[in-house]
Amino acid sequence: MKILMVYPAFESWYLNIYKKLMNINNENVGTHHGIGYIIKYAKEKGETVDFIDLRLISKNEFKEIVKSYDLVGYSIISMNYKNAIKYIRINKKINKDVTIVVGGVDPNADTKKYEENPLIDHIILGEGEISFLELIKSKKEGKKLEKIIVGKKIENLNSLGFIDRDSLPFDNPPSAIFKEPHFTILASRVCLYNCKFCQPVSREMFGKKIRSRSPDHVVKELVFLKEKYGLGSYYFMDDNVLQDRQWTVEFISCLKKHGINVNFSINGRANNIVKNQDLIKELREVGLTTVFIGLESGSDKILKYLNKGTTVNLNKSALKILNENNINVSSIFMFGFSAEKKEDYHLTEKFIKENDLDFYAIFSFVPFPGNYLNLEYKEKNLLFPGAENADIVFHRPRVKGVNYYYIAFMDLKLCMRLQNNFFNKIMKIISFIFNIIIISYFYIVYSIKRVWGFYS
Protein backbone atom coordinates (compact mmCIF):
# COMPACT_ATOMS: atom_id res chain seq x y z
CA MET A 1 0.00 0.00 0.00
CA LYS A 2 1.30 3.43 -0.98
CA ILE A 3 0.39 6.18 1.49
CA LEU A 4 0.56 9.95 1.08
CA MET A 5 -0.12 12.98 3.29
CA VAL A 6 -1.15 16.28 1.67
CA TYR A 7 -1.24 19.81 3.03
CA PRO A 8 -3.55 21.96 0.84
CA ALA A 9 -2.72 25.53 -0.05
CA PHE A 10 -5.13 28.43 0.27
CA GLU A 11 -5.95 29.77 -3.19
CA SER A 12 -8.07 32.65 -4.46
CA TRP A 13 -7.98 34.83 -7.56
CA TYR A 14 -7.36 37.97 -5.54
CA LEU A 15 -4.58 36.40 -3.45
CA ASN A 16 -2.85 35.23 -6.62
CA ILE A 17 -3.05 38.76 -8.07
CA TYR A 18 -1.79 40.22 -4.80
CA LYS A 19 1.20 37.86 -4.77
CA LYS A 20 2.14 38.93 -8.29
CA LEU A 21 1.79 42.61 -7.41
CA MET A 22 3.93 42.21 -4.29
CA ASN A 23 6.36 39.70 -5.86
CA ILE A 24 5.58 37.08 -3.19
CA ASN A 25 6.45 33.42 -3.77
CA ASN A 26 5.67 30.28 -1.80
CA GLU A 27 9.17 28.96 -1.24
CA ASN A 28 10.12 27.90 2.30
CA VAL A 29 6.55 28.14 3.51
CA GLY A 30 7.09 26.38 6.81
CA THR A 31 7.15 23.04 8.57
CA HIS A 32 3.79 21.38 9.28
CA HIS A 33 4.38 19.71 12.64
CA GLY A 34 1.04 17.88 12.80
CA ILE A 35 1.74 16.05 9.55
CA GLY A 36 5.38 15.65 10.57
CA TYR A 37 4.46 13.75 13.73
CA ILE A 38 1.94 11.54 11.89
CA ILE A 39 4.63 10.57 9.36
CA LYS A 40 7.21 10.03 12.12
CA TYR A 41 4.90 7.83 14.19
CA ALA A 42 3.96 5.68 11.18
CA LYS A 43 7.61 5.32 10.15
CA GLU A 44 8.63 4.09 13.61
CA LYS A 45 5.93 1.42 13.33
CA GLY A 46 7.20 0.21 9.97
CA GLU A 47 5.03 2.21 7.55
CA THR A 48 6.25 4.62 4.89
CA VAL A 49 4.17 7.78 4.45
CA ASP A 50 5.15 10.31 1.78
CA PHE A 51 4.29 14.00 1.86
CA ILE A 52 3.49 16.79 -0.59
CA ASP A 53 2.74 20.44 0.16
CA LEU A 54 0.36 22.04 -2.33
CA ARG A 55 1.94 25.42 -1.61
CA LEU A 56 5.04 24.18 -3.42
CA ILE A 57 3.83 22.19 -6.44
CA SER A 58 1.57 22.80 -9.43
CA LYS A 59 -1.77 21.16 -10.16
CA ASN A 60 -0.23 19.10 -12.96
CA GLU A 61 2.55 17.88 -10.66
CA PHE A 62 -0.09 16.91 -8.11
CA LYS A 63 -2.03 14.90 -10.71
CA GLU A 64 1.08 12.99 -11.69
CA ILE A 65 2.06 12.23 -8.08
CA VAL A 66 -1.26 11.09 -6.58
CA LYS A 67 -2.27 8.62 -9.25
CA SER A 68 -0.02 5.93 -7.76
CA TYR A 69 -1.19 6.20 -4.11
CA ASP A 70 -3.73 3.90 -2.46
CA LEU A 71 -4.46 6.01 0.62
CA VAL A 72 -4.20 9.81 0.79
CA GLY A 73 -4.67 11.89 3.93
CA TYR A 74 -5.45 15.63 3.87
CA SER A 75 -4.81 17.91 6.86
CA ILE A 76 -7.34 20.72 6.49
CA ILE A 77 -7.80 24.12 8.11
CA SER A 78 -10.92 26.21 7.48
CA MET A 79 -9.08 28.68 5.27
CA ASN A 80 -8.02 26.02 2.75
CA TYR A 81 -11.20 23.90 2.88
CA LYS A 82 -12.41 24.79 -0.63
CA ASN A 83 -9.02 24.14 -2.15
CA ALA A 84 -8.70 20.83 -0.29
CA ILE A 85 -12.04 19.65 -1.66
CA LYS A 86 -10.99 20.70 -5.17
CA TYR A 87 -7.86 18.56 -4.96
CA ILE A 88 -9.70 15.65 -3.33
CA ARG A 89 -12.09 15.71 -6.29
CA ILE A 90 -9.11 15.63 -8.69
CA ASN A 91 -7.57 12.81 -6.62
CA LYS A 92 -10.74 10.70 -6.87
CA LYS A 93 -11.13 11.39 -10.60
CA ILE A 94 -7.60 10.20 -11.30
CA ASN A 95 -7.91 7.13 -9.04
CA LYS A 96 -11.50 6.17 -8.14
CA ASP A 97 -10.30 3.40 -5.79
CA VAL A 98 -8.14 5.65 -3.60
CA THR A 99 -9.06 5.92 0.09
CA ILE A 100 -9.40 9.57 1.12
CA VAL A 101 -8.86 10.46 4.79
CA VAL A 102 -9.26 13.94 6.26
CA GLY A 103 -8.21 15.41 9.60
CA GLY A 104 -7.18 18.71 11.12
CA VAL A 105 -8.96 21.68 12.63
CA ASP A 106 -11.76 22.15 10.09
CA PRO A 107 -13.01 18.52 10.08
CA ASN A 108 -13.14 18.74 13.89
CA ALA A 109 -14.95 22.07 13.87
CA ASP A 110 -17.45 21.33 11.09
CA THR A 111 -17.65 17.54 10.83
CA LYS A 112 -21.07 17.31 9.17
CA LYS A 113 -20.02 18.75 5.80
CA TYR A 114 -17.27 16.10 5.56
CA GLU A 115 -19.55 13.32 6.73
CA GLU A 116 -22.02 14.18 3.96
CA ASN A 117 -19.33 14.36 1.27
CA PRO A 118 -19.20 11.09 -0.74
CA LEU A 119 -15.64 11.81 -1.88
CA ILE A 120 -14.35 11.35 1.67
CA ASP A 121 -13.96 7.84 3.09
CA HIS A 122 -12.79 8.56 6.64
CA ILE A 123 -12.63 11.51 9.05
CA ILE A 124 -10.17 11.42 11.95
CA LEU A 125 -11.29 13.63 14.82
CA GLY A 126 -8.76 14.87 17.38
CA GLU A 127 -5.14 13.79 17.17
CA GLY A 128 -4.08 11.63 14.28
CA GLU A 129 -0.85 9.76 15.00
CA ILE A 130 -2.29 6.56 16.51
CA SER A 131 -5.56 6.48 14.57
CA PHE A 132 -3.99 7.11 11.15
CA LEU A 133 -1.60 4.21 11.71
CA GLU A 134 -4.45 1.95 12.87
CA LEU A 135 -6.43 2.93 9.78
CA ILE A 136 -3.50 1.96 7.53
CA LYS A 137 -3.18 -1.44 9.20
CA SER A 138 -6.95 -2.05 9.06
CA LYS A 139 -7.01 -1.25 5.34
CA LYS A 140 -4.17 -3.68 4.73
CA GLU A 141 -6.10 -6.37 6.59
CA GLY A 142 -9.29 -5.63 4.63
CA LYS A 143 -11.28 -4.56 7.69
CA LYS A 144 -14.34 -2.34 7.28
CA LEU A 145 -14.14 0.92 9.23
CA GLU A 146 -16.64 3.60 10.20
CA LYS A 147 -16.44 6.92 8.36
CA ILE A 148 -15.80 8.86 11.57
CA ILE A 149 -12.81 7.74 13.63
CA VAL A 150 -12.15 9.32 17.01
CA GLY A 151 -8.43 9.90 17.39
CA LYS A 152 -6.49 8.57 20.36
CA LYS A 153 -4.30 10.91 22.38
CA ILE A 154 -0.62 10.33 23.04
CA GLU A 155 -0.07 11.21 26.68
CA ASN A 156 3.73 11.11 26.56
CA LEU A 157 4.69 13.49 23.74
CA ASN A 158 8.37 12.60 24.21
CA SER A 159 7.54 9.20 22.72
CA LEU A 160 6.94 10.87 19.34
CA GLY A 161 10.62 11.70 18.98
CA PHE A 162 11.76 14.41 16.54
CA ILE A 163 10.04 15.02 13.21
CA ASP A 164 12.03 14.30 10.04
CA ARG A 165 13.03 17.77 8.85
CA ASP A 166 14.37 16.47 5.56
CA SER A 167 10.91 15.36 4.41
CA LEU A 168 9.18 18.68 5.24
CA PRO A 169 9.61 22.28 4.00
CA PHE A 170 12.00 24.41 6.04
CA ASP A 171 10.90 27.57 7.82
CA ASN A 172 11.44 31.19 6.89
CA PRO A 173 12.78 33.43 9.68
CA PRO A 174 9.99 35.73 10.97
CA SER A 175 12.27 38.77 10.62
CA ALA A 176 15.76 39.81 9.57
CA ILE A 177 17.11 39.54 13.14
CA PHE A 178 16.84 35.74 13.00
CA LYS A 179 19.66 33.81 11.41
CA GLU A 180 19.20 30.92 9.02
CA PRO A 181 18.75 28.03 9.14
CA HIS A 182 15.61 28.84 11.09
CA PHE A 183 13.37 26.15 12.63
CA THR A 184 9.99 26.00 14.28
CA ILE A 185 9.55 23.94 17.45
CA LEU A 186 6.33 22.53 18.89
CA ALA A 187 6.56 21.62 22.57
CA SER A 188 2.98 21.28 23.82
CA ARG A 189 -0.67 20.70 23.02
CA VAL A 190 -3.58 22.64 24.54
CA CYS A 191 -4.15 26.30 25.31
CA LEU A 192 -5.66 26.87 28.74
CA TYR A 193 -7.53 30.05 27.80
CA ASN A 194 -11.02 30.66 26.53
CA CYS A 195 -10.92 33.40 23.89
CA LYS A 196 -14.17 33.52 21.90
CA PHE A 197 -12.37 33.72 18.53
CA CYS A 198 -10.49 30.45 19.15
CA GLN A 199 -12.27 28.12 21.56
CA PRO A 200 -13.84 25.61 22.07
CA VAL A 201 -12.48 23.68 19.07
CA SER A 202 -8.94 23.64 20.47
CA ARG A 203 -10.12 21.94 23.68
CA GLU A 204 -12.27 19.51 21.71
CA MET A 205 -9.22 18.43 19.70
CA PHE A 206 -6.58 18.31 22.42
CA GLY A 207 -8.42 18.14 25.75
CA LYS A 208 -8.35 20.44 28.76
CA LYS A 209 -4.98 19.71 30.34
CA ILE A 210 -1.52 20.63 29.12
CA ARG A 211 0.55 17.89 27.59
CA SER A 212 4.12 18.91 26.90
CA ARG A 213 7.34 17.38 25.75
CA SER A 214 9.80 17.63 28.60
CA PRO A 215 12.13 20.64 28.54
CA ASP A 216 15.10 18.28 28.25
CA HIS A 217 13.51 16.56 25.24
CA VAL A 218 12.97 19.91 23.49
CA VAL A 219 16.51 21.08 24.17
CA LYS A 220 17.91 17.78 22.91
CA GLU A 221 16.07 18.47 19.63
CA LEU A 222 17.74 21.89 19.51
CA VAL A 223 21.11 20.21 20.07
CA PHE A 224 20.29 17.79 17.23
CA LEU A 225 19.31 20.68 14.92
CA LYS A 226 22.52 22.50 15.79
CA GLU A 227 24.71 19.47 15.12
CA LYS A 228 22.99 18.43 11.88
CA TYR A 229 21.93 21.74 10.33
CA GLY A 230 23.83 24.44 12.23
CA LEU A 231 20.74 25.84 14.01
CA GLY A 232 20.70 29.61 13.46
CA SER A 233 17.45 30.49 15.26
CA TYR A 234 14.11 28.98 16.27
CA TYR A 235 10.48 29.85 17.03
CA PHE A 236 8.08 28.13 19.42
CA MET A 237 4.76 27.53 17.67
CA ASP A 238 3.03 26.78 20.98
CA ASP A 239 0.10 29.10 21.73
CA ASN A 240 1.74 30.21 24.94
CA VAL A 241 5.04 28.92 26.33
CA LEU A 242 4.55 30.89 29.55
CA GLN A 243 1.27 29.20 30.50
CA ASP A 244 3.30 26.57 32.35
CA ARG A 245 5.78 28.39 34.60
CA GLN A 246 7.57 25.30 35.89
CA TRP A 247 8.15 24.04 32.35
CA THR A 248 9.71 27.40 31.43
CA VAL A 249 11.98 27.37 34.49
CA GLU A 250 13.24 23.90 33.58
CA PHE A 251 13.63 24.86 29.90
CA ILE A 252 15.90 27.78 30.82
CA SER A 253 17.98 25.45 33.01
CA CYS A 254 18.29 22.86 30.20
CA LEU A 255 19.38 25.50 27.67
CA LYS A 256 22.16 26.60 30.01
CA LYS A 257 23.16 23.00 30.73
CA HIS A 258 23.52 22.16 27.02
CA GLY A 259 25.08 25.50 26.08
CA ILE A 260 22.37 26.48 23.60
CA ASN A 261 22.17 30.25 23.22
CA VAL A 262 20.78 31.28 19.83
CA ASN A 263 18.04 33.75 18.95
CA PHE A 264 14.51 32.48 19.43
CA SER A 265 10.95 33.78 19.58
CA ILE A 266 7.76 32.74 21.38
CA ASN A 267 4.05 33.49 21.43
CA GLY A 268 2.92 35.15 24.65
CA ARG A 269 -0.09 36.53 26.49
CA ALA A 270 0.04 39.79 28.45
CA ASN A 271 -1.20 38.23 31.69
CA ASN A 272 1.50 35.54 31.65
CA ILE A 273 4.25 37.98 30.74
CA VAL A 274 3.29 40.13 33.75
CA LYS A 275 2.91 37.11 36.02
CA ASN A 276 6.29 35.69 34.96
CA GLN A 277 8.20 38.93 34.51
CA ASP A 278 11.12 37.57 36.54
CA LEU A 279 11.56 34.85 33.89
CA ILE A 280 11.58 37.30 30.98
CA LYS A 281 15.05 38.53 31.89
CA GLU A 282 16.32 34.94 32.17
CA LEU A 283 14.77 34.03 28.80
CA ARG A 284 16.47 37.06 27.26
CA GLU A 285 19.81 35.83 28.59
CA VAL A 286 19.39 32.45 26.85
CA GLY A 287 18.38 33.91 23.48
CA LEU A 288 14.80 35.24 23.54
CA THR A 289 14.67 38.21 21.18
CA THR A 290 11.04 38.47 20.04
CA VAL A 291 7.61 37.87 21.55
CA PHE A 292 4.54 37.62 19.32
CA ILE A 293 1.65 38.86 21.40
CA GLY A 294 -2.04 38.99 20.49
CA LEU A 295 -3.11 42.31 21.96
CA GLU A 296 -6.28 42.22 19.79
CA SER A 297 -7.67 45.66 20.73
CA GLY A 298 -7.02 48.92 22.51
CA SER A 299 -10.56 48.87 23.87
CA ASP A 300 -11.37 47.24 27.21
CA LYS A 301 -14.94 46.74 25.98
CA ILE A 302 -13.75 44.60 23.07
CA LEU A 303 -11.21 42.68 25.15
CA LYS A 304 -14.01 41.76 27.54
CA TYR A 305 -16.33 40.88 24.64
CA LEU A 306 -13.65 38.53 23.28
CA ASN A 307 -13.19 36.93 26.71
CA LYS A 308 -9.49 37.59 26.25
CA GLY A 309 -8.69 37.66 29.98
CA THR A 310 -6.58 40.80 29.63
CA THR A 311 -7.09 44.56 29.87
CA VAL A 312 -5.56 47.56 28.14
CA ASN A 313 -3.50 48.38 31.26
CA LEU A 314 -2.31 44.77 31.53
CA ASN A 315 -1.24 44.88 27.87
CA LYS A 316 0.69 48.09 28.55
CA SER A 317 2.43 46.49 31.53
CA ALA A 318 3.46 43.49 29.42
CA LEU A 319 4.88 45.74 26.71
CA LYS A 320 6.83 47.71 29.30
CA ILE A 321 8.38 44.51 30.70
CA LEU A 322 9.41 43.33 27.23
CA ASN A 323 10.82 46.72 26.26
CA GLU A 324 12.80 46.99 29.51
CA ASN A 325 14.40 43.65 28.69
CA ASN A 326 15.25 44.73 25.13
CA ILE A 327 12.90 42.16 23.61
CA ASN A 328 11.24 42.92 20.26
CA VAL A 329 7.46 43.01 20.29
CA SER A 330 5.37 41.84 17.35
CA SER A 331 1.68 42.46 17.96
CA ILE A 332 -1.58 41.49 16.32
CA PHE A 333 -4.74 43.59 16.41
CA MET A 334 -8.12 42.45 15.12
CA PHE A 335 -11.01 44.49 13.77
CA GLY A 336 -14.37 43.30 12.49
CA PHE A 337 -16.57 42.27 15.43
CA SER A 338 -20.29 43.02 15.56
CA ALA A 339 -19.88 44.73 18.96
CA GLU A 340 -17.22 47.12 17.64
CA LYS A 341 -17.86 50.82 17.03
CA LYS A 342 -15.66 53.54 15.52
CA GLU A 343 -14.60 54.65 18.98
CA ASP A 344 -13.17 51.16 19.58
CA TYR A 345 -11.08 51.42 16.39
CA HIS A 346 -9.84 54.81 17.55
CA LEU A 347 -8.90 53.42 20.97
CA THR A 348 -6.79 50.80 19.20
CA GLU A 349 -5.21 53.53 17.07
CA LYS A 350 -4.46 55.51 20.23
CA PHE A 351 -2.93 52.42 21.89
CA ILE A 352 -0.63 51.79 18.92
CA LYS A 353 0.52 55.40 18.77
CA GLU A 354 1.22 55.61 22.51
CA ASN A 355 3.10 52.31 22.95
CA ASP A 356 6.48 51.12 21.75
CA LEU A 357 5.71 48.36 19.24
CA ASP A 358 8.45 47.07 16.95
CA PHE A 359 5.93 45.58 14.56
CA TYR A 360 2.18 45.08 14.41
CA ALA A 361 -0.35 43.70 11.96
CA ILE A 362 -4.02 44.53 11.48
CA PHE A 363 -6.39 41.69 10.60
CA SER A 364 -10.13 41.61 10.22
CA PHE A 365 -11.74 38.80 12.17
CA VAL A 366 -12.58 35.57 10.31
CA PRO A 367 -15.42 33.57 11.95
CA PHE A 368 -13.85 30.15 11.42
CA PRO A 369 -16.05 27.17 12.36
CA GLY A 370 -15.65 25.89 15.89
CA ASN A 371 -15.33 29.16 17.81
CA TYR A 372 -17.87 30.87 20.06
CA LEU A 373 -18.17 33.94 17.85
CA ASN A 374 -18.97 31.78 14.83
CA LEU A 375 -21.85 30.19 16.77
CA GLU A 376 -23.06 33.59 18.01
CA TYR A 377 -23.05 35.17 14.56
CA LYS A 378 -24.75 32.16 12.98
CA GLU A 379 -27.59 32.35 15.51
CA LYS A 380 -28.00 36.06 14.76
CA ASN A 381 -27.74 35.53 10.96
CA LEU A 382 -24.76 37.88 10.79
CA LEU A 383 -22.44 35.78 8.59
CA PHE A 384 -21.96 36.59 4.93
CA PRO A 385 -21.74 33.60 2.52
CA GLY A 386 -18.24 32.11 2.51
CA ALA A 387 -17.24 33.95 5.69
CA GLU A 388 -16.18 30.77 7.50
CA ASN A 389 -13.54 29.89 4.92
CA ALA A 390 -12.25 33.38 4.13
CA ASP A 391 -8.56 34.26 4.22
CA ILE A 392 -6.93 36.50 6.81
CA VAL A 393 -4.96 38.60 4.33
CA PHE A 394 -7.70 40.91 3.07
CA HIS A 395 -10.61 42.69 4.72
CA ARG A 396 -13.23 40.88 2.65
CA PRO A 397 -16.69 41.22 4.29
CA ARG A 398 -17.47 38.41 6.73
CA VAL A 399 -19.81 39.80 9.39
CA LYS A 400 -22.90 41.84 8.54
CA GLY A 401 -23.01 45.32 10.02
CA VAL A 402 -19.22 45.74 10.09
CA ASN A 403 -17.80 48.65 8.08
CA TYR A 404 -15.05 46.93 6.10
CA TYR A 405 -14.20 50.05 4.12
CA TYR A 406 -13.34 51.77 7.38
CA ILE A 407 -11.26 48.79 8.54
CA ALA A 408 -9.27 48.93 5.29
CA PHE A 409 -8.74 52.66 5.86
CA MET A 410 -7.59 52.08 9.46
CA ASP A 411 -5.24 49.34 8.25
CA LEU A 412 -3.69 51.76 5.74
CA LYS A 413 -3.49 54.58 8.27
CA LEU A 414 -1.87 52.47 11.00
CA CYS A 415 0.42 50.35 8.85
CA MET A 416 1.81 53.33 6.93
CA ARG A 417 3.57 54.17 10.20
CA LEU A 418 5.64 50.98 9.81
CA GLN A 419 6.83 51.70 6.27
CA ASN A 420 10.35 53.09 6.31
CA ASN A 421 10.82 53.98 2.65
CA PHE A 422 8.90 55.47 -0.25
CA PHE A 423 8.60 52.19 -2.18
CA ASN A 424 7.01 50.38 0.80
CA LYS A 425 4.55 53.24 1.26
CA ILE A 426 3.51 53.01 -2.38
CA MET A 427 3.07 49.22 -2.11
CA LYS A 428 0.90 49.68 0.99
CA ILE A 429 -1.28 52.17 -0.88
CA ILE A 430 -1.62 49.67 -3.75
CA SER A 431 -2.60 47.01 -1.22
CA PHE A 432 -5.24 49.38 0.21
CA ILE A 433 -6.71 50.07 -3.25
CA PHE A 434 -6.76 46.34 -3.91
CA ASN A 435 -8.63 45.81 -0.62
CA ILE A 436 -11.24 48.39 -1.62
CA ILE A 437 -11.74 46.65 -4.96
CA ILE A 438 -12.19 43.27 -3.23
CA ILE A 439 -14.71 44.69 -0.73
CA SER A 440 -16.68 46.46 -3.49
CA TYR A 441 -16.65 43.38 -5.72
CA PHE A 442 -17.99 41.27 -2.87
CA TYR A 443 -20.86 43.65 -2.09
CA ILE A 444 -21.84 43.97 -5.76
CA VAL A 445 -21.90 40.19 -6.31
CA TYR A 446 -23.71 39.63 -3.01
CA SER A 447 -26.37 42.23 -3.89
CA ILE A 448 -26.94 40.75 -7.36
CA LYS A 449 -27.29 37.24 -5.94
CA ARG A 450 -29.77 38.47 -3.32
CA VAL A 451 -31.90 40.10 -6.03
CA TRP A 452 -31.88 36.83 -7.96
CA GLY A 453 -32.88 34.85 -4.88
CA PHE A 454 -29.60 33.06 -4.10
CA TYR A 455 -29.62 34.41 -0.54
CA SER A 456 -32.52 35.08 1.75
Secondary structure, DSSP 8 states (H G I E B T S, - for coil): --EEEEE-----HHHHHHHHHHT---SS----HHHHHHHHHHHHTT--EEEEETTTS-HHHHHHHHTT-SEEEEE--GGGHHHHHHHHHHHHHH-TT-EEEEESHHHHHSHHHHHT-TT--EEEES--HHHHHHHHHHHHTT----SEEE----S-GGGG----GGGS--B--SSTTS-SSEEEE--EE------TTTTBHHHHHH-SS-EE--HHHHHHHHHHHHHHH---EEEE-SS-GGGSHHHHHHHHHHHHHHT---EEEEEE-HHHHHHTHHHHHHHHHTTEEEEEEEEE-S-HHHHHHTT-S--HHHHHHHHHHHHHTT-EEEEEEEE--TT--HHHHHHHHHHHHHS--SEEEEEE----TTBHHHHHHHHTT-B-TTGGG--SSS----BTT--HHHHHHHHHHHHGGG--SHHHHHHHHHHHHHHHHHHHHHHHHHHHHHHTTS--
